[in-house]
Amino acid sequence: MGEYRGHRLRRERRCRWSDTGTAGGSRMADAVHWDDAQDAKLREQYASCRTAPYLNTHVVGQYMDKHLLIPLLQNLKEQNDEKGHFKKEDLLRAQMDVISKTNMVEYEMEFYEKLTGKSDMPAEMAARRDKVLTDWTEFAGNCGNLIAIVDGEEGEEAPMVEMKAAGNFNAAYLQSNHEIGPDNIEALYYWAKFRFECGNYGEALNYLEAFRLLSTDPKGLQNAMWGKFSADMLMQSWEVAMEDVNRLKDMIDGRGESGGALNQLQQRTWLMHWGLFVFFNHPAGRAELIDLFLSERYLNTITTNCPHMLRYLCVAVITGKRRRNELKDLVKVVQTCKYMYSDPVTDFLECLYVDFNFEEAQKKLWECEQMLSMDFFLIGCQDEFLDAARRFIFETYCRIHQKIDIKKLAEQLNMRSEDAEHWLVNLVREARLDAKIDSEANHVLMTPNKPDIYQQVIDKTKSLSFRSYVLAKQLEGKQQQENHRGNRGGGAGYQKAQ
């Protein structure tokens, strides 16, 4: 996100893994520094990248670390080779601009050669390369002997491993036996950040592990956790990255380093955006996404700061076969945020469950297919989404019809009549629907399913006792506060009378 500022170790004692200051007001710090003035420049410079249908990379990218933004832009390049939505020069320039904010100067030079056809490194780029080499020496020197303890000699086991096994890898032991003080431990964080910026994510993870074992600074530990999270994702360690999500969630929601409501809002926004890599690559990721996004605090974050995240929440709920009970709540959220954000997926839900407009839902389903094919995170679940969406259309259609023309339903589902009949047979069998298929008349006959009035009453009142308990506890707490204030007021009055 923010520019790395850790090379001034003596002047600036602590840099965040992702800086929070922006000139754009409501925006978070982002990988390519899109404040309001820069955003206007980028709109003009990368015009073709922003006119592609359903593309939201420039929106999601505002909340990503620059290293996480690199694979998103690489995906755009690969899609562009097939579909030709963008100017190649725009994509190359965008990739080079992001990489220029890192220490990967040689990698940046590759894009410079493709963009300009020149093989000589520009003076400005060469100066940054020299600075990286200078910073390398400075950062390593500030760590003292700590790097040798963490890394060890080539081909030999690192001393840190032996110390950890003996329970001696701690600040006190290193201080008394290796003359490693708090400044060296803090410098290890900057060294890990430096190696991360150079693209050595595996090395950065090793140094961050050592730092997290030695440091006792809550802010430093949380910043290091963000670094570990991003490095784990870039190393595609999805199991570990999912654990990082839960740890960061606890850190943000806890009282350790909250920094106020605004800081928590920012960090929750980052966590949801960065977590997209995990949620759509881990086997249980989409279920975790639903639990996180629909929790009260994160749902407030979506409606307040990033309504565009509804796209991913809607896809996760639609494709989650066991999560349909959240559908009603999701539709309410979609309606609430409609004035702020909408896309083919949110429109599809509204057409189907609010307007019951099946023709419009079918049109939106086609748009959803185009949108998912353009989205870095959703392209892998495109077929699963389309199948689940068709099931939703069919189930909703069946609730209000007793006899269904298969040919007409095929049109609604954007399928051939033969494919629709085969699909219906499988659906009726799998879902155990009370329906019969008349092949001669080409109809589906539905048995009316009357709602159970008793079950409706149970559903409406199942949380009533809990809500009553919460309300009673709130009233009790308020009454205690009032009594406490009254006692304090009475005591003050007594002393004044005396």
PEQUI-V580439 format. One record per pair of residues at least 4 apart in sequence whose C-alpha atoms are under 7 Angstrom apart, sorted by the first residue. I is the first residue (numbers start at 1). J is the second residue. Records with the same first field share a line. If there is no record, write none. Layout:
I: J ; J
This chain:
1: 18 ; 19 ; 29 ; 30 ; 31 ; 64 ; 65 ; 66
2: 18 ; 19 ; 29 ; 30 ; 31
3: 101
5: 15
6: 12 ; 15 ; 190
7: 135
8: 12
9: 13
16: 223
17: 223 ; 224 ; 226 ; 227
19: 29
20: 28 ; 29
21: 29
22: 27 ; 28 ; 29 ; 35
23: 35
24: 35 ; 36
28: 63 ; 266
29: 33 ; 63
30: 34 ; 62 ; 63 ; 64 ; 65
31: 62 ; 64 ; 65 ; 66 ; 98
32: 66 ; 98
34: 38 ; 39 ; 62
35: 39
36: 40
37: 41
38: 42
39: 43
40: 44
41: 45
42: 46
43: 47
46: 50 ; 90
47: 51
48: 52 ; 86 ; 87
49: 86
52: 85
54: 371
55: 374 ; 375
56: 60
57: 61
58: 62
60: 64 ; 273
61: 69
63: 270 ; 273
64: 68 ; 69 ; 273 ; 274
65: 69
66: 70 ; 98
69: 73
70: 74 ; 95
71: 75
72: 76 ; 376
73: 77 ; 95
74: 78
75: 79 ; 376
76: 80
77: 81 ; 91
78: 82
79: 83
80: 84 ; 85 ; 86
87: 91
88: 92
89: 93 ; 115
90: 94
91: 95
92: 96 ; 111 ; 115
93: 97
94: 98
95: 99
96: 100 ; 108 ; 111
97: 101
99: 104 ; 108
100: 105 ; 108
102: 197 ; 198
103: 132 ; 197 ; 198
104: 108 ; 198 ; 199
105: 109 ; 129
106: 110
108: 112
109: 113 ; 121
110: 114
111: 115
112: 116
113: 117 ; 118 ; 119
121: 125 ; 126
122: 126
123: 127
124: 128
125: 129
126: 130
127: 131
128: 132
129: 133
130: 134
131: 135
132: 136
133: 137
134: 138
135: 139
136: 140
137: 141
138: 142
139: 143 ; 187 ; 190 ; 191
140: 191
142: 184 ; 187
143: 147 ; 184 ; 185 ; 187 ; 188
144: 180 ; 184
145: 149
146: 150 ; 180
147: 151
148: 152
149: 158 ; 159 ; 160
150: 158 ; 159 ; 160
151: 158
152: 156 ; 157 ; 158 ; 159
153: 158
159: 163
160: 164 ; 169
161: 165
162: 166
163: 167 ; 168 ; 169
164: 168 ; 169
168: 173
169: 173
170: 174 ; 213 ; 214
171: 175 ; 214
172: 176
173: 177
174: 178 ; 179 ; 180
175: 179 ; 180 ; 181
180: 184
181: 185
182: 186
183: 187
184: 188
185: 211 ; 214 ; 215
187: 191
188: 192 ; 207 ; 211
189: 193 ; 208 ; 211
190: 194
191: 195
192: 196 ; 204 ; 207 ; 208
193: 197 ; 204
194: 198
195: 199 ; 200 ; 203 ; 204
196: 200 ; 201 ; 204
200: 204
201: 205 ; 231 ; 235
202: 206
203: 207
204: 208
205: 209 ; 228 ; 231
206: 210
207: 211
208: 212 ; 224 ; 228
209: 213
210: 214
211: 215
212: 221
215: 221
217: 221
218: 222 ; 256 ; 257
219: 223 ; 257
220: 224
221: 225
222: 226
223: 227
224: 228
225: 229
226: 230
227: 231
228: 232
229: 233 ; 241 ; 244
230: 234
231: 235
232: 236 ; 237 ; 240 ; 241
233: 237 ; 238 ; 241 ; 277
237: 241
238: 242 ; 278 ; 281 ; 282
239: 243 ; 282
240: 244
241: 245 ; 278
242: 246 ; 278
243: 247
244: 248
245: 249 ; 275
246: 250
247: 251
248: 252
249: 253
250: 254
251: 256
252: 258 ; 264 ; 267
254: 258
258: 263 ; 264
259: 263
260: 264
261: 265
262: 266
263: 267
264: 268
265: 269 ; 301
266: 270
267: 271
268: 272 ; 298
269: 273 ; 301
270: 274
271: 275
272: 276
275: 279
276: 280 ; 377
277: 281
278: 282 ; 285
279: 285 ; 286 ; 288 ; 289
280: 285 ; 286 ; 377
281: 285
284: 288
285: 289
286: 290 ; 316
287: 291
288: 292
289: 293
290: 294 ; 313 ; 316 ; 317
291: 295
292: 298
293: 298 ; 299 ; 313
294: 298 ; 299
295: 299
296: 300
297: 301
298: 302
299: 303
300: 304
301: 305 ; 306
302: 306 ; 307 ; 309
303: 307 ; 337
307: 337 ; 340 ; 341
308: 341
309: 313
310: 314
311: 315 ; 345 ; 346
312: 316
313: 317
314: 318 ; 345 ; 346
315: 319 ; 385
316: 320
317: 323 ; 324 ; 327
318: 385 ; 388 ; 389
319: 384 ; 385 ; 388
326: 330
327: 331
328: 332
329: 333
330: 334
331: 335 ; 349 ; 350
332: 336
333: 337
334: 338 ; 346
337: 341
338: 342
342: 346 ; 347
343: 347
344: 348 ; 364 ; 367 ; 368
345: 349 ; 368
346: 350
347: 351 ; 364
348: 352 ; 361 ; 364 ; 365
349: 353
350: 354 ; 355
351: 355 ; 356 ; 357 ; 360 ; 361
352: 356 ; 357 ; 358 ; 361 ; 393
357: 361
358: 362 ; 412
359: 363 ; 412
360: 364
361: 365
362: 366 ; 412 ; 413 ; 414
363: 367
364: 368
365: 369
366: 370
367: 371
368: 372
369: 373 ; 382
370: 374
371: 375
372: 378 ; 379 ; 382
373: 379 ; 382
374: 379
375: 379
378: 382
381: 385
382: 386
383: 387
384: 388
385: 389
386: 390
387: 391
388: 392
389: 393
390: 394 ; 413
391: 395
392: 396
393: 397
394: 398
395: 399
397: 401
398: 402 ; 446
402: 445 ; 446 ; 447 ; 448
403: 443 ; 444 ; 445 ; 446
404: 443 ; 444 ; 445
405: 409 ; 442 ; 443 ; 444
406: 410 ; 417 ; 421 ; 442 ; 443 ; 444
407: 411 ; 417
408: 412
409: 413
410: 414 ; 415 ; 416 ; 417 ; 420
411: 415
415: 419 ; 420
416: 420
417: 421
418: 422
419: 423
420: 424
421: 425
422: 426
423: 427
424: 428
425: 429
426: 430
427: 431
428: 432 ; 433 ; 435
434: 446 ; 447
435: 444 ; 445 ; 446 ; 447
436: 444 ; 445 ; 446
437: 443 ; 444 ; 445
438: 442 ; 443 ; 444
439: 443
452: 456
453: 457
454: 458
455: 459
456: 460
457: 461
458: 462
463: 467
464: 468
465: 469
466: 470
467: 471
468: 472
469: 473
470: 474
471: 475
472: 476
473: 477
474: 478
475: 479
476: 480
477: 481
478: 482
479: 483
480: 484
481: 485
482: 486
483: 487
484: 488
485: 489
486: 490
487: 491
488: 492
489: 493
490: 494
491: 495
492: 496
493: 497
494: 498
